[in-house]
Amino acid sequence: MEQSHDVRLKDNSSAAVTDDVDQCLKAFDRHLESERGCARGTRAHYLHEARCFLVDVFPDLKTNWEGLNAGHVAGFVLRRAEKLSRLSRQGPVTAIRSLLRFLTFEGLIRAGLEGAVPPLRGSRHASIPRHLSSEQLDFVLTLCPSDNALDKRNRAMLLLLARLGLRAGEVFRVSLDNLNWTGGAVLIRSSKTARERILPMPEDVGTSLAAYLTKGRPASSERLVFLSHHPPYQPLRSTGVLSSFVNSLLKQAGILAPCSGAHVLRHTLATGMVRHGATFKDVADILGHRSFTTTGIYAKLDLPTLAKVALPWPGEAQ
């Protein structure tokens, strides 16, 4: 076991990534998949940011690691941040920091250079999570019919978003093999962290899934649950389709931005959990967060609890 690990490191060693940007990115991708366990979508995001950074530093696509310095790192991240929304600025921060740690692991750059990535502290948890009120959510669900085969599919997907807080990619990855009808549970394979979690299957979710599988889903040997509505009945791939569907329901309900996209239902579930007394660990377990730092965005929603721990302002009357 140790021998194969050594061989892999040798194959991915600095000799394979020193001279060429593309070779470096291929090795970085292997590292993200095998060492970090990152899902395809996460790897694609990291590789995009990494390529932009490396091309910025090495325009001829030939690397010179000794010439890479803190100024290159900080300058690139700050320039990227200027082009992104406040909520998106953490993307290049995380990706470039991960790339630099990989290069350090490979012995290509000196340790500590990842510290040159500016933190952009105002970019994280800077606003209240987008979410719907319970009344708005109920109204949106009533607008989603279950009359025909397409409606049955869309309603089942909508309830997985709303009741289990799934990411759109996770909805598409639900397999027939993941459904435990006897135990009333569903196995979720994360589209972002490549981790698995088992969630209870609420009654309305189970009812909608059963209706789609028995009366709406085309006959197919495909094991993924949700298929296209037209031949050749392939698994759904574009998460934008699901976000567009949610947006159409929000528009019908008269709910305007910033509440938009499939992800708003994930935020809505987490917000409701926090406001009904769930711990952040409970929320993290349901949403599949790897770090409580990610779940921490919902801390600001529990205003009564935060008020109890707030310190008095200096000089304030007692």
ZADO-1210 file (C-alpha; in nm, 4 decimals, padded with zeros to 6 digits):
<atoms>
<atom x="00.0000" y="00.0000" z="00.0000" code="MET" pos="1"/>
<atom x="00.2781" y="00.2409" z="00.0948" code="GLU" pos="2"/>
<atom x="00.4726" y="00.1396" z="-00.2140" code="GLN" pos="3"/>
<atom x="00.1891" y="00.2341" z="-00.4518" code="SER" pos="4"/>
<atom x="00.1511" y="00.5671" z="-00.2686" code="HIS" pos="5"/>
<atom x="00.5207" y="00.6414" z="-00.3233" code="ASP" pos="6"/>
<atom x="00.4912" y="00.5538" z="-00.6895" code="VAL" pos="7"/>
<atom x="00.1948" y="00.7901" z="-00.7289" code="ARG" pos="8"/>
<atom x="00.3873" y="01.0730" z="-00.5681" code="LEU" pos="9"/>
<atom x="00.6738" y="01.0075" z="-00.7988" code="LYS" pos="10"/>
<atom x="00.4423" y="01.0210" z="-01.1027" code="ASP" pos="11"/>
<atom x="00.2984" y="01.3510" z="-00.9821" code="ASN" pos="12"/>
<atom x="00.6336" y="01.4895" z="-00.8696" code="SER" pos="13"/>
<atom x="00.7783" y="01.8288" z="-00.9466" code="SER" pos="14"/>
<atom x="00.9423" y="01.6920" z="-01.2613" code="ALA" pos="15"/>
<atom x="00.5957" y="01.6476" z="-01.4103" code="ALA" pos="16"/>
<atom x="00.4770" y="02.0015" z="-01.3403" code="VAL" pos="17"/>
<atom x="00.7863" y="02.2232" z="-01.3416" code="THR" pos="18"/>
<atom x="00.8084" y="02.3331" z="-01.7034" code="ASP" pos="19"/>
<atom x="00.4571" y="02.3606" z="-01.8397" code="ASP" pos="20"/>
<atom x="00.1380" y="02.5252" z="-01.7136" code="VAL" pos="21"/>
<atom x="-00.0892" y="02.2588" z="-01.8638" code="ASP" pos="22"/>
<atom x="00.1088" y="01.9773" z="-01.7033" code="GLN" pos="23"/>
<atom x="00.0942" y="02.1592" z="-01.3732" code="CYS" pos="24"/>
<atom x="-00.2833" y="02.1929" z="-01.3971" code="LEU" pos="25"/>
<atom x="-00.3230" y="01.8232" z="-01.4790" code="LYS" pos="26"/>
<atom x="-00.1193" y="01.7296" z="-01.1731" code="ALA" pos="27"/>
<atom x="-00.3172" y="01.9764" z="-00.9608" code="PHE" pos="28"/>
<atom x="-00.6420" y="01.8176" z="-01.0817" code="ASP" pos="29"/>
<atom x="-00.5183" y="01.4703" z="-00.9839" code="ARG" pos="30"/>
<atom x="-00.4234" y="01.6058" z="-00.6440" code="HIS" pos="31"/>
<atom x="-00.7659" y="01.7612" z="-00.5906" code="LEU" pos="32"/>
<atom x="-00.9393" y="01.4374" z="-00.6831" code="GLU" pos="33"/>
<atom x="-00.7208" y="01.1805" z="-00.5074" code="SER" pos="34"/>
<atom x="-00.5886" y="01.3722" z="-00.2064" code="GLU" pos="35"/>
<atom x="-00.8618" y="01.6273" z="-00.1416" code="ARG" pos="36"/>
<atom x="-01.1622" y="01.4255" z="-00.2585" code="GLY" pos="37"/>
<atom x="-01.3029" y="01.7244" z="-00.4470" code="CYS" pos="38"/>
<atom x="-01.6001" y="01.6648" z="-00.6747" code="ALA" pos="39"/>
<atom x="-01.5869" y="01.7460" z="-01.0452" code="ARG" pos="40"/>
<atom x="-01.7578" y="02.0834" z="-01.0163" code="GLY" pos="41"/>
<atom x="-01.5246" y="02.2009" z="-00.7399" code="THR" pos="42"/>
<atom x="-01.2202" y="02.0836" z="-00.9338" code="ARG" pos="43"/>
<atom x="-01.3392" y="02.2664" z="-01.2449" code="ALA" pos="44"/>
<atom x="-01.3734" y="02.5906" z="-01.0468" code="HIS" pos="45"/>
<atom x="-01.0289" y="02.5527" z="-00.8852" code="TYR" pos="46"/>
<atom x="-00.8661" y="02.4697" z="-01.2187" code="LEU" pos="47"/>
<atom x="-01.0236" y="02.7725" z="-01.3867" code="HIS" pos="48"/>
<atom x="-00.8886" y="03.0078" z="-01.1202" code="GLU" pos="49"/>
<atom x="-00.5518" y="02.8298" z="-01.1176" code="ALA" pos="50"/>
<atom x="-00.5181" y="02.8605" z="-01.4951" code="ARG" pos="51"/>
<atom x="-00.6028" y="03.2313" z="-01.4865" code="CYS" pos="52"/>
<atom x="-00.3403" y="03.2823" z="-01.2164" code="PHE" pos="53"/>
<atom x="-00.0641" y="03.0825" z="-01.3847" code="LEU" pos="54"/>
<atom x="-00.1243" y="03.2440" z="-01.7238" code="VAL" pos="55"/>
<atom x="-00.1146" y="03.5836" z="-01.5544" code="ASP" pos="56"/>
<atom x="00.2225" y="03.5047" z="-01.3979" code="VAL" pos="57"/>
<atom x="00.3644" y="03.2998" z="-01.6876" code="PHE" pos="58"/>
<atom x="00.2145" y="03.4389" z="-02.0130" code="PRO" pos="59"/>
<atom x="00.4310" y="03.2083" z="-02.2288" code="ASP" pos="60"/>
<atom x="00.2929" y="02.9064" z="-02.0383" code="LEU" pos="61"/>
<atom x="00.6452" y="02.8098" z="-01.9302" code="LYS" pos="62"/>
<atom x="00.6813" y="02.8127" z="-01.5535" code="THR" pos="63"/>
<atom x="00.9631" y="02.9656" z="-01.3529" code="ASN" pos="64"/>
<atom x="00.8764" y="02.8889" z="-00.9932" code="TRP" pos="65"/>
<atom x="01.1727" y="03.0796" z="-00.8522" code="GLU" pos="66"/>
<atom x="01.0271" y="03.3945" z="-01.0027" code="GLY" pos="67"/>
<atom x="00.6891" y="03.3501" z="-00.8341" code="LEU" pos="68"/>
<atom x="00.6544" y="03.5909" z="-00.5437" code="ASN" pos="69"/>
<atom x="00.4008" y="03.7296" z="-00.2982" code="ALA" pos="70"/>
<atom x="00.3335" y="04.0313" z="-00.5178" code="GLY" pos="71"/>
<atom x="00.2154" y="03.8070" z="-00.8001" code="HIS" pos="72"/>
<atom x="-00.0209" y="03.6253" z="-00.5638" code="VAL" pos="73"/>
<atom x="-00.1734" y="03.9270" z="-00.3918" code="ALA" pos="74"/>
<atom x="-00.1977" y="04.1301" z="-00.7127" code="GLY" pos="75"/>
<atom x="-00.3826" y="03.8596" z="-00.9014" code="PHE" pos="76"/>
<atom x="-00.6354" y="03.7884" z="-00.6250" code="VAL" pos="77"/>
<atom x="-00.7103" y="04.1569" z="-00.5724" code="LEU" pos="78"/>
<atom x="-00.7590" y="04.2173" z="-00.9445" code="ARG" pos="79"/>
<atom x="-00.9897" y="03.9162" z="-00.9687" code="ARG" pos="80"/>
<atom x="-01.1890" y="04.0378" z="-00.6686" code="ALA" pos="81"/>
<atom x="-01.2539" y="04.3724" z="-00.8377" code="GLU" pos="82"/>
<atom x="-01.4353" y="04.1913" z="-01.1200" code="LYS" pos="83"/>
<atom x="-01.6516" y="03.9732" z="-00.8949" code="LEU" pos="84"/>
<atom x="-01.9515" y="04.0368" z="-00.6757" code="SER" pos="85"/>
<atom x="-01.8972" y="04.0566" z="-00.3019" code="ARG" pos="86"/>
<atom x="-02.0423" y="03.7100" z="-00.2538" code="LEU" pos="87"/>
<atom x="-01.8174" y="03.5542" z="-00.5227" code="SER" pos="88"/>
<atom x="-01.4821" y="03.6953" z="-00.4147" code="ARG" pos="89"/>
<atom x="-01.4004" y="03.4038" z="-00.1883" code="GLN" pos="90"/>
<atom x="-01.3780" y="03.1755" z="-00.4943" code="GLY" pos="91"/>
<atom x="-01.0328" y="03.2811" z="-00.6190" code="PRO" pos="92"/>
<atom x="-00.9061" y="03.3153" z="-00.2603" code="VAL" pos="93"/>
<atom x="-00.9797" y="02.9498" z="-00.1842" code="THR" pos="94"/>
<atom x="-00.8655" y="02.8198" z="-00.5232" code="ALA" pos="95"/>
<atom x="-00.5309" y="03.0024" z="-00.5346" code="ILE" pos="96"/>
<atom x="-00.4558" y="02.9153" z="-00.1748" code="ARG" pos="97"/>
<atom x="-00.5167" y="02.5488" z="-00.2575" code="SER" pos="98"/>
<atom x="-00.2927" y="02.5702" z="-00.5654" code="LEU" pos="99"/>
<atom x="-00.0088" y="02.7240" z="-00.3665" code="LEU" pos="100"/>
<atom x="-00.0337" y="02.4558" z="-00.0996" code="ARG" pos="101"/>
<atom x="-00.0143" y="02.1930" z="-00.3732" code="PHE" pos="102"/>
<atom x="00.2954" y="02.3570" z="-00.5227" code="LEU" pos="103"/>
<atom x="00.4519" y="02.3672" z="-00.1761" code="THR" pos="104"/>
<atom x="00.3726" y="01.9981" z="-00.1286" code="PHE" pos="105"/>
<atom x="00.5465" y="01.9273" z="-00.4597" code="GLU" pos="106"/>
<atom x="00.8540" y="02.1213" z="-00.3444" code="GLY" pos="107"/>
<atom x="00.8214" y="02.3760" z="-00.6236" code="LEU" pos="108"/>
<atom x="00.7768" y="02.6893" z="-00.4133" code="ILE" pos="109"/>
<atom x="00.8781" y="02.7889" z="-00.0642" code="ARG" pos="110"/>
<atom x="00.6455" y="02.7134" z="00.2249" code="ALA" pos="111"/>
<atom x="00.4248" y="02.9957" z="00.3426" code="GLY" pos="112"/>
<atom x="00.3629" y="03.1650" z="00.0101" code="LEU" pos="113"/>
<atom x="-00.0080" y="03.0875" z="00.0437" code="GLU" pos="114"/>
<atom x="-00.0053" y="03.3459" z="00.3230" code="GLY" pos="115"/>
<atom x="00.0260" y="03.6117" z="00.0523" code="ALA" pos="116"/>
<atom x="-00.3336" y="03.5463" z="-00.0554" code="VAL" pos="117"/>
<atom x="-00.5274" y="03.8471" z="00.0812" code="PRO" pos="118"/>
<atom x="-00.8128" y="03.7357" z="00.3093" code="PRO" pos="119"/>
<atom x="-01.0775" y="03.9729" z="00.1667" code="LEU" pos="120"/>
<atom x="-01.2532" y="03.9559" z="00.5017" code="ARG" pos="121"/>
<atom x="-01.5509" y="04.1534" z="00.3854" code="GLY" pos="122"/>
<atom x="-01.6401" y="03.8914" z="00.1259" code="SER" pos="123"/>
<atom x="-01.7623" y="03.6157" z="00.3550" code="ARG" pos="124"/>
<atom x="-02.0816" y="03.6215" z="00.5615" code="HIS" pos="125"/>
<atom x="-02.1237" y="03.9856" z="00.4598" code="ALA" pos="126"/>
<atom x="-02.4968" y="03.9634" z="00.4089" code="SER" pos="127"/>
<atom x="-02.7989" y="03.7753" z="00.5356" code="ILE" pos="128"/>
<atom x="-02.8479" y="03.4505" z="00.3385" code="PRO" pos="129"/>
<atom x="-03.1125" y="03.4745" z="00.0683" code="ARG" pos="130"/>
<atom x="-03.4183" y="03.2825" z="00.1782" code="HIS" pos="131"/>
<atom x="-03.7953" y="03.2657" z="00.1606" code="LEU" pos="132"/>
<atom x="-04.0350" y="03.3035" z="00.4478" code="SER" pos="133"/>
<atom x="-04.2326" y="02.9928" z="00.5428" code="SER" pos="134"/>
<atom x="-04.5437" y="03.1501" z="00.3884" code="GLU" pos="135"/>
<atom x="-04.3610" y="03.2234" z="00.0636" code="GLN" pos="136"/>
<atom x="-04.2250" y="02.8684" z="00.0479" code="LEU" pos="137"/>
<atom x="-04.5695" y="02.7180" z="00.1024" code="ASP" pos="138"/>
<atom x="-04.7086" y="02.9386" z="-00.1747" code="PHE" pos="139"/>
<atom x="-04.4314" y="02.8386" z="-00.4169" code="VAL" pos="140"/>
<atom x="-04.4986" y="02.4694" z="-00.3486" code="LEU" pos="141"/>
<atom x="-04.8691" y="02.5134" z="-00.4194" code="THR" pos="142"/>
<atom x="-04.7810" y="02.6626" z="-00.7585" code="LEU" pos="143"/>
<atom x="-04.6011" y="02.3438" z="-00.8630" code="CYS" pos="144"/>
<atom x="-04.8603" y="02.1021" z="-01.0044" code="PRO" pos="145"/>
<atom x="-04.8330" y="01.7240" z="-01.0339" code="SER" pos="146"/>
<atom x="-05.0749" y="01.6627" z="-01.3172" code="ASP" pos="147"/>
<atom x="-04.8611" y="01.5133" z="-01.5922" code="ASN" pos="148"/>
<atom x="-04.5298" y="01.3272" z="-01.6148" code="ALA" pos="149"/>
<atom x="-04.3177" y="01.6441" z="-01.6437" code="LEU" pos="150"/>
<atom x="-04.4989" y="01.8060" z="-01.3512" code="ASP" pos="151"/>
<atom x="-04.4443" y="01.4962" z="-01.1374" code="LYS" pos="152"/>
<atom x="-04.0717" y="01.5042" z="-01.2103" code="ARG" pos="153"/>
<atom x="-04.0386" y="01.8746" z="-01.1411" code="ASN" pos="154"/>
<atom x="-04.2375" y="01.8562" z="-00.8176" code="ARG" pos="155"/>
<atom x="-04.0240" y="01.5694" z="-00.6860" code="ALA" pos="156"/>
<atom x="-03.7075" y="01.7669" z="-00.7609" code="MET" pos="157"/>
<atom x="-03.8518" y="02.0819" z="-00.6044" code="LEU" pos="158"/>
<atom x="-03.9351" y="01.8998" z="-00.2804" code="LEU" pos="159"/>
<atom x="-03.5850" y="01.7517" z="-00.2589" code="LEU" pos="160"/>
<atom x="-03.4515" y="02.1071" z="-00.2778" code="LEU" pos="161"/>
<atom x="-03.6994" y="02.2478" z="-00.0275" code="ALA" pos="162"/>
<atom x="-03.7278" y="01.9677" z="00.2306" code="ARG" pos="163"/>
<atom x="-03.3736" y="01.8263" z="00.2279" code="LEU" pos="164"/>
<atom x="-03.1790" y="02.1367" z="00.1251" code="GLY" pos="165"/>
<atom x="-03.0003" y="01.9580" z="-00.1569" code="LEU" pos="166"/>
<atom x="-02.7789" y="02.1278" z="-00.4092" code="ARG" pos="167"/>
<atom x="-02.9117" y="02.1086" z="-00.7648" code="ALA" pos="168"/>
<atom x="-02.6276" y="01.8759" z="-00.8607" code="GLY" pos="169"/>
<atom x="-02.7133" y="01.6464" z="-00.5708" code="GLU" pos="170"/>
<atom x="-03.0727" y="01.6196" z="-00.6898" code="VAL" pos="171"/>
<atom x="-02.9503" y="01.5053" z="-01.0310" code="PHE" pos="172"/>
<atom x="-02.7217" y="01.2459" z="-00.8696" code="ARG" pos="173"/>
<atom x="-02.9953" y="01.0698" z="-00.6697" code="VAL" pos="174"/>
<atom x="-03.0052" y="00.7090" z="-00.7846" code="SER" pos="175"/>
<atom x="-03.2713" y="00.4423" z="-00.7527" code="LEU" pos="176"/>
<atom x="-03.0150" y="00.2573" z="-00.5422" code="ASP" pos="177"/>
<atom x="-03.0005" y="00.5515" z="-00.2985" code="ASN" pos="178"/>
<atom x="-03.3690" y="00.5300" z="-00.2010" code="LEU" pos="179"/>
<atom x="-03.4410" y="00.3285" z="00.1127" code="ASN" pos="180"/>
<atom x="-03.8183" y="00.2982" z="00.1072" code="TRP" pos="181"/>
<atom x="-03.8324" y="00.0637" z="00.4077" code="THR" pos="182"/>
<atom x="-03.6200" y="00.2880" z="00.6262" code="GLY" pos="183"/>
<atom x="-03.7639" y="00.6113" z="00.4882" code="GLY" pos="184"/>
<atom x="-03.4223" y="00.7540" z="00.3998" code="ALA" pos="185"/>
<atom x="-03.2204" y="00.8690" z="00.1014" code="VAL" pos="186"/>
<atom x="-02.8453" y="00.8503" z="00.0486" code="LEU" pos="187"/>
<atom x="-02.7016" y="01.1745" z="-00.0865" code="ILE" pos="188"/>
<atom x="-02.3737" y="01.1879" z="-00.2731" code="ARG" pos="189"/>
<atom x="-02.2494" y="01.5435" z="-00.2611" code="SER" pos="190"/>
<atom x="-02.1890" y="01.7171" z="-00.5926" code="SER" pos="191"/>
<atom x="-01.9397" y="01.9498" z="-00.4217" code="LYS" pos="192"/>
<atom x="-01.7479" y="01.7646" z="-00.1495" code="THR" pos="193"/>
<atom x="-01.7732" y="01.4055" z="-00.2822" code="ALA" pos="194"/>
<atom x="-01.8996" y="01.2999" z="00.0613" code="ARG" pos="195"/>
<atom x="-02.2057" y="01.0934" z="00.1453" code="GLU" pos="196"/>
<atom x="-02.4811" y="01.1535" z="00.3979" code="ARG" pos="197"/>
<atom x="-02.8072" y="00.9758" z="00.4790" code="ILE" pos="198"/>
<atom x="-03.1124" y="01.1976" z="00.5234" code="LEU" pos="199"/>
<atom x="-03.4649" y="01.1096" z="00.6347" code="PRO" pos="200"/>
<atom x="-03.7242" y="01.1109" z="00.3583" code="MET" pos="201"/>
<atom x="-04.0193" y="01.3365" z="00.4540" code="PRO" pos="202"/>
<atom x="-04.3625" y="01.2050" z="00.3652" code="GLU" pos="203"/>
<atom x="-04.4326" y="01.4570" z="00.0898" code="ASP" pos="204"/>
<atom x="-04.0923" y="01.3891" z="-00.0666" code="VAL" pos="205"/>
<atom x="-04.1538" y="01.0148" z="-00.0667" code="GLY" pos="206"/>
<atom x="-04.5036" y="01.0593" z="-00.2086" code="THR" pos="207"/>
<atom x="-04.3791" y="01.2797" z="-00.4926" code="SER" pos="208"/>
<atom x="-04.0890" y="01.0481" z="-00.5738" code="LEU" pos="209"/>
<atom x="-04.3198" y="00.7459" z="-00.5810" code="ALA" pos="210"/>
<atom x="-04.5647" y="00.9302" z="-00.8070" code="ALA" pos="211"/>
<atom x="-04.2902" y="01.0210" z="-01.0518" code="TYR" pos="212"/>
<atom x="-04.1317" y="00.6751" z="-01.0514" code="LEU" pos="213"/>
<atom x="-04.4596" y="00.4909" z="-01.1036" code="THR" pos="214"/>
<atom x="-04.6536" y="00.7315" z="-01.3253" code="LYS" pos="215"/>
<atom x="-04.4113" y="00.9831" z="-01.4713" code="GLY" pos="216"/>
<atom x="-04.0647" y="00.8400" z="-01.5292" code="ARG" pos="217"/>
<atom x="-03.9975" y="00.6931" z="-01.8746" code="PRO" pos="218"/>
<atom x="-03.9023" y="00.3256" z="-01.8928" code="ALA" pos="219"/>
<atom x="-03.5237" y="00.3159" z="-01.8769" code="SER" pos="220"/>
<atom x="-03.2347" y="00.1021" z="-01.7565" code="SER" pos="221"/>
<atom x="-03.0687" y="00.4195" z="-01.6246" code="GLU" pos="222"/>
<atom x="-03.0259" y="00.4106" z="-01.2446" code="ARG" pos="223"/>
<atom x="-03.0325" y="00.7865" z="-01.1888" code="LEU" pos="224"/>
<atom x="-03.3819" y="00.8901" z="-01.0882" code="VAL" pos="225"/>
<atom x="-03.4422" y="01.2066" z="-01.2896" code="PHE" pos="226"/>
<atom x="-03.4453" y="01.1804" z="-01.6672" code="LEU" pos="227"/>
<atom x="-03.5167" y="01.4189" z="-01.9522" code="SER" pos="228"/>
<atom x="-03.8774" y="01.4400" z="-02.0628" code="HIS" pos="229"/>
<atom x="-03.8014" y="01.3624" z="-02.4282" code="HIS" pos="230"/>
<atom x="-03.6272" y="01.0663" z="-02.5992" code="PRO" pos="231"/>
<atom x="-03.3670" y="00.9301" z="-02.5546" code="PRO" pos="232"/>
<atom x="-03.4513" y="00.9996" z="-02.1861" code="TYR" pos="233"/>
<atom x="-03.1005" y="01.0776" z="-02.0636" code="GLN" pos="234"/>
<atom x="-03.0125" y="01.1837" z="-01.7057" code="PRO" pos="235"/>
<atom x="-03.0423" y="01.5561" z="-01.6431" code="LEU" pos="236"/>
<atom x="-02.7080" y="01.7344" z="-01.6486" code="ARG" pos="237"/>
<atom x="-02.7517" y="02.1114" z="-01.6540" code="SER" pos="238"/>
<atom x="-02.8327" y="02.2463" z="-01.3092" code="THR" pos="239"/>
<atom x="-02.9367" y="02.5683" z="-01.4791" code="GLY" pos="240"/>
<atom x="-03.2546" y="02.3922" z="-01.5896" code="VAL" pos="241"/>
<atom x="-03.3545" y="02.3384" z="-01.2275" code="LEU" pos="242"/>
<atom x="-03.2695" y="02.6948" z="-01.1289" code="SER" pos="243"/>
<atom x="-03.4745" y="02.8258" z="-01.4197" code="SER" pos="244"/>
<atom x="-03.7699" y="02.6178" z="-01.3059" code="PHE" pos="245"/>
<atom x="-03.7434" y="02.7529" z="-00.9507" code="VAL" pos="246"/>
<atom x="-03.7120" y="03.1065" z="-01.0841" code="ASN" pos="247"/>
<atom x="-04.0291" y="03.0637" z="-01.2909" code="SER" pos="248"/>
<atom x="-04.2192" y="02.9607" z="-00.9756" code="LEU" pos="249"/>
<atom x="-04.0757" y="03.2546" z="-00.7815" code="LEU" pos="250"/>
<atom x="-04.1868" y="03.4876" z="-01.0594" code="LYS" pos="251"/>
<atom x="-04.5372" y="03.3403" z="-01.0528" code="GLN" pos="252"/>
<atom x="-04.5420" y="03.3936" z="-00.6769" code="ALA" pos="253"/>
<atom x="-04.4384" y="03.7568" z="-00.7190" code="GLY" pos="254"/>
<atom x="-04.1110" y="03.7009" z="-00.5306" code="ILE" pos="255"/>
<atom x="-03.8334" y="03.9141" z="-00.6749" code="LEU" pos="256"/>
<atom x="-03.4533" y="03.9173" z="-00.6425" code="ALA" pos="257"/>
<atom x="-03.2389" y="03.8625" z="-00.4414" code="PRO" pos="258"/>
<atom x="-03.4405" y="03.5440" z="-00.3844" code="CYS" pos="259"/>
<atom x="-03.3607" y="03.3444" z="-00.6966" code="SER" pos="260"/>
<atom x="-03.2253" y="03.0129" z="-00.8178" code="GLY" pos="261"/>
<atom x="-03.2448" y="02.6611" z="-00.6790" code="ALA" pos="262"/>
<atom x="-02.9961" y="02.7441" z="-00.4022" code="HIS" pos="263"/>
<atom x="-03.2393" y="02.9812" z="-00.2329" code="VAL" pos="264"/>
<atom x="-03.4406" y="02.6776" z="-00.1196" code="LEU" pos="265"/>
<atom x="-03.1306" y="02.5347" z="00.0477" code="ARG" pos="266"/>
<atom x="-03.0827" y="02.8621" z="00.2344" code="HIS" pos="267"/>
<atom x="-03.4508" y="02.8627" z="00.3231" code="THR" pos="268"/>
<atom x="-03.4314" y="02.5189" z="00.4867" code="LEU" pos="269"/>
<atom x="-03.1195" y="02.6100" z="00.6868" code="ALA" pos="270"/>
<atom x="-03.2690" y="02.9427" z="00.7935" code="THR" pos="271"/>
<atom x="-03.5836" y="02.7713" z="00.9185" code="GLY" pos="272"/>
<atom x="-03.3795" y="02.5145" z="01.1112" code="MET" pos="273"/>
<atom x="-03.1741" y="02.7818" z="01.2874" code="VAL" pos="274"/>
<atom x="-03.4771" y="02.9885" z="01.3769" code="ARG" pos="275"/>
<atom x="-03.6465" y="02.6806" z="01.5247" code="HIS" pos="276"/>
<atom x="-03.3525" y="02.6040" z="01.7513" code="GLY" pos="277"/>
<atom x="-03.1407" y="02.3600" z="01.5500" code="ALA" pos="278"/>
<atom x="-02.7695" y="02.3610" z="01.6308" code="THR" pos="279"/>
<atom x="-02.5165" y="02.4563" z="01.3678" code="PHE" pos="280"/>
<atom x="-02.3963" y="02.0947" z="01.3743" code="LYS" pos="281"/>
<atom x="-02.7493" y="01.9837" z="01.2849" code="ASP" pos="282"/>
<atom x="-02.7535" y="02.2277" z="00.9939" code="VAL" pos="283"/>
<atom x="-02.4047" y="02.1226" z="00.8804" code="ALA" pos="284"/>
<atom x="-02.5040" y="01.7541" z="00.8894" code="ASP" pos="285"/>
<atom x="-02.8155" y="01.8141" z="00.6803" code="ILE" pos="286"/>
<atom x="-02.6459" y="02.0404" z="00.4262" code="LEU" pos="287"/>
<atom x="-02.3295" y="01.8312" z="00.4082" code="GLY" pos="288"/>
<atom x="-02.0891" y="02.1096" z="00.5014" code="HIS" pos="289"/>
<atom x="-01.7328" y="01.9983" z="00.5661" code="ARG" pos="290"/>
<atom x="-01.6640" y="02.2950" z="00.7909" code="SER" pos="291"/>
<atom x="-01.8679" y="02.4858" z="01.0497" code="PHE" pos="292"/>
<atom x="-01.7168" y="02.7983" z="00.8963" code="THR" pos="293"/>
<atom x="-01.9475" y="02.7483" z="00.6002" code="THR" pos="294"/>
<atom x="-02.2480" y="02.6950" z="00.8264" code="THR" pos="295"/>
<atom x="-02.1542" y="03.0086" z="01.0203" code="GLY" pos="296"/>
<atom x="-02.3321" y="03.2280" z="00.7657" code="ILE" pos="297"/>
<atom x="-02.6566" y="03.1357" z="00.9409" code="TYR" pos="298"/>
<atom x="-02.5377" y="03.2573" z="01.2830" code="ALA" pos="299"/>
<atom x="-02.6580" y="03.6093" z="01.2135" code="LYS" pos="300"/>
<atom x="-03.0125" y="03.4778" z="01.1648" code="LEU" pos="301"/>
<atom x="-03.0456" y="03.3742" z="01.5301" code="ASP" pos="302"/>
<atom x="-03.0811" y="03.7336" z="01.6475" code="LEU" pos="303"/>
<atom x="-03.2410" y="03.6588" z="01.9880" code="PRO" pos="304"/>
<atom x="-02.9507" y="03.4315" z="02.0847" code="THR" pos="305"/>
<atom x="-02.6940" y="03.6785" z="01.9562" code="LEU" pos="306"/>
<atom x="-02.8597" y="03.9546" z="02.1581" code="ALA" pos="307"/>
<atom x="-02.8146" y="03.7531" z="02.4778" code="LYS" pos="308"/>
<atom x="-02.4394" y="03.7238" z="02.4290" code="VAL" pos="309"/>
<atom x="-02.3824" y="04.0797" z="02.3069" code="ALA" pos="310"/>
<atom x="-02.1568" y="04.2819" z="02.5348" code="LEU" pos="311"/>
<atom x="-02.2768" y="04.6239" z="02.6598" code="PRO" pos="312"/>
<atom x="-02.1361" y="04.9253" z="02.4802" code="TRP" pos="313"/>
<atom x="-01.8641" y="05.0985" z="02.6867" code="PRO" pos="314"/>
<atom x="-02.0187" y="05.3832" z="02.8871" code="GLY" pos="315"/>
<atom x="-02.3724" y="05.2590" z="02.8289" code="GLU" pos="316"/>
<atom x="-02.6093" y="05.3143" z="03.1224" code="ALA" pos="317"/>
<atom x="-02.6507" y="04.9995" z="03.3267" code="GLN" pos="318"/>
</atoms>
